[in-house]
């Protein structure tokens, strides 16, 4: 067995920069030094032994001069020393000196100090030599009777490990511990004793539990946790025992310890699928989420609830608990609220949708009064989206929701208002009966809208859906009110001139003298600096937008005026009133055009907006039937098509989700009868305790590795050195969620013994070496496995490089070095496909500052095939719907999105075309633009696309 495989329970940090002391100086310090000096010398001896030094000459010195000392620090260090020091001769026999050590520890087990007794008992758990333990057995048994619980609980652990490793030394251990457990009062001692019985003699553990099953609620939480584990394991192995213990699990749901409640609820769900059991477990989870203050705990327990929902039969039970789940919204954390709303939305049914909507409406109103918290706006957005989804799924609810939400169109937070507007647009198109109500509410809040983007959307809705004469007149009145006095240019000039005339109205402050660059004096009046603020305060909203130079809203207004004017002409027969309305609409457009061309706005009008307004003027002057159809029918039809495509896509994704959840059984699948199943065949359900332990250790298998044949044999081996190097090395690279484990095989190919053989690693990129691998001593042609952990902090390509250094035994030369090949860590291990809304994509696209533009250079000739190839090689998801990409027109644009396991977003826009003039076999050309928050991610993703653009021929 090599040094790397020696079992060591105690981890010690070894400073590598210090020079190792000589054996003679250490011997001198251990013999003649004071307690402090002996302590330091003993520490150095321990570190040298850990580094592979043998130091046999010091063993007797330590026994003679250090072992008899009563100092507690030295006693603790001696425990570490005896744990790691070689205790046998090369032929496997116990060293004679160890009899003296054994005698010393027999005295320590009878020491009056409980700390020395307890720590000695803990040390005995680590001994693997039966000859050393045998003389100590009477003393260990006697420790079970000690007055102090610290000694008793460590005595139980010592007896358990000795029984497990050397049963012949204490064959009656289960019986001894069972008797101890019956009479013991201390919770930690009972817990250790019960844990031993679970693993050593499960029947005795069950007998004990049967005698005290009614008192389980009065036990301490550490013992309750062990009882839950026992019940789970017993029922997992022998399902017929369920009825005997399920009542106990129900009782433990009422425990005062959150950990016990959580484990009991998880166990109950695995033991029983009865609706009452699922309801009790779900209630317990909900109580835990509400009462626990730690957000991480809340998120973990919420995930358990979401897992419960995934089971079709459990979903019905959880639907009755929707109102209880909504109590979690009292938590201020946004992530918890987001998961809670999503869960509630998935569970909502026609029975409880009304109550859900009432709660959500209250929450929305609450957010209106709270402004100090930074997540309030985002939470309001979440609530709006949830209400939107409820109204689409249950149209009867829309009438209750719309009036409350429309108040938020005038909100300062543009994102929440945009969500409301999107909801209103969908509702007004889908629900004909609600159109009058929506138009009425829209006219009420129209003048209070503060954001130009929301103003544009509101104008479009009013122009599209106002169908009566009164509504059309109301829209015109609101527009005139929002535009202010017209013509705008003349009124603004008059206003400016008018404000300058009456001197008494303006308070002129003292004139301030300034010196210019030329050295001359200039005078600044306080009048000029204060006047614009007063003028801007009085401006109506639309006039303010236009004077700020935002003429896109003017183009939207022109379209709205054209629509309502054409509709007014069809509704009113009187020619004079028709002409009057059209003339008023044309006057508004003309005055806006005049304003755009003048020098008053901060930015002049763009040519596109001029063209749009001019087109609307032309349409109104001619009033042709074709234009009437385009403005009043085609627009609404295109919206209807867009909404129906969106709905179809949502239904398709929901169908896929439900198909995933439904457990399909094939006609030729074997039926498993639990009563007829042998115990060793009970592999249909995994042991949850084992799975959670593996997850904590980072050993969870990835989904693709679920194949029983998936082992090291089908993993790629990375060769680190050449076959002719004195030390050959190769590595398996295991990529876990937050770290990389390198399993390196090191082979000594020489006929010499290699001492202090050390694997030295360094990293490039956002990787960090967790711990330095410890040095080894390799015999001639020997081999060893070294494991090294590398922590990953962000999503970017990384490189691990390094070398192996070693000393040749007996050689006087310097240390030898073998340089290793680089190990490249691929970004794709950390990127997962994700989805987001178009609005979120656009917002992130504007915010992210790092862009990488990749030119398309491929041999693929089909646009769709190239897009699929890029999606496959980058793990990204295409956000552009399939319908938009279907058909063939020679070019294609698509948005891609992915999120890393660290929560970083990656965006990409693919703009590609097929150059038709180069023939049918011409490859795809174009660009891919990648945007990310961090430079590393944008560059790494670009490199990945560049490397994988070309399709390799098989």
BELHUNOR-V894630 format. One record per pair of residues at least 24 apart in sequence whose C-alpha atoms are under 7 Angstrom apart, sorted by the first residue. I is the first residue (numbers start at 1). J is the second residue. Records with the same first field share a line. If there is no record, write none. Layout:
I->J / J
This chain:
2->784
3->776 / 777
4->776 / 784
8->84
14->47
27->58 / 61
30->62 / 65 / 66
31->61 / 65
39->74
46->81
51->756 / 775
52->756 / 776 / 777
79->123
83->126 / 127
102->132
106->136 / 139
109->139
110->139
114->148 / 151
117->151
118->150 / 151 / 154
121->154 / 155 / 158
122->154 / 158
124->158
125->158 / 161 / 162
130->166
134->169
149->186 / 189
152->189
153->188 / 189 / 192
156->192 / 193
157->192
160->196
174->200 / 201
187->220 / 223
190->223
191->222 / 223 / 226
195->226
198->230
213->248
217->251 / 252 / 255
221->257 / 260
224->260
225->260
228->264
232->267
237->679
242->271
253->284
258->288
275->317
278->314
279->317
286->325
289->328
290->328
298->336
299->336
306->343
310->661
311->661
312->662
319->347 / 348
322->347 / 348
323->356
334->375 / 379
338->382
345->386
357->387
377->413 / 416
380->416
381->416 / 419
384->419 / 420
385->419
388->423
399->434
403->441
406->441
407->445
409->449
410->445 / 448 / 449 / 450
412->450
414->451
417->454
418->454
421->457
425->461
439->466
447->482
452->545
456->553 / 556
459->557 / 560
460->556 / 560
463->560 / 561 / 563 / 564
464->563
469->568 / 571
472->564
482->540 / 541 / 542 / 543
483->540 / 542 / 543
484->540 / 543
487->591
488->591 / 595
489->595
546->601
547->600 / 601 / 602
548->601 / 602 / 603
549->601 / 602 / 603 / 604 / 605
551->605 / 609
552->609
555->609 / 612 / 613
558->589 / 613 / 616
559->616
561->585
562->616 / 620
563->631 / 632
566->628
582->620
586->617
589->613
698->736
720->820 / 821
721->820 / 821
726->750
738->791 / 792
739->789 / 790 / 791 / 792
740->789 / 790 / 791
741->787 / 788 / 789 / 790
742->787 / 788 / 789
743->785 / 786 / 787 / 788
744->785 / 786 / 787
745->784 / 785 / 786
746->783 / 784 / 785
747->781 / 782 / 783 / 784
748->778 / 780 / 781 / 782 / 783
749->781
750->780 / 781
751->780 / 781
752->780 / 808 / 809
753->778 / 779 / 780 / 808 / 809
754->778 / 779 / 806 / 807 / 808 / 809
755->806 / 807 / 808 / 809
756->806 / 807
757->804 / 805 / 806 / 807
758->804 / 805 / 806
759->803 / 804 / 805
760->802 / 803 / 804
761->800 / 801 / 802 / 803
762->800 / 801 / 802
763->799 / 800 / 801
764->798 / 799 / 800
765->797 / 798 / 799
766->792 / 793 / 794 / 798
767->791 / 792 / 793 / 798
768->792
794->902
795->827 / 830 / 900 / 937
796->827 / 936 / 937 / 940
797->825 / 826 / 827 / 940
798->824 / 825
799->823 / 824 / 825
800->824
827->940
828->874 / 875
830->900 / 901
831->875 / 898 / 899 / 900 / 901
832->875 / 876 / 898 / 899 / 900
833->875 / 876 / 877 / 897 / 898 / 899
834->877 / 897 / 898 / 899
835->877 / 879 / 897
845->931
848->931 / 932 / 933
849->933
850->931 / 932 / 933 / 934 / 935 / 938
851->929 / 930 / 931 / 932 / 938
852->929 / 930 / 931 / 938 / 939 / 942
853->927 / 928 / 929 / 930
854->927 / 928 / 929 / 942
855->926 / 927 / 928
856->925 / 926 / 927 / 928
857->925 / 949
858->923 / 924 / 949 / 950
859->923 / 950 / 951
860->923 / 924 / 950 / 951
861->921 / 922 / 923 / 924
862->924
863->924
873->948
890->914
905->932
906->931 / 932
907->931 / 932
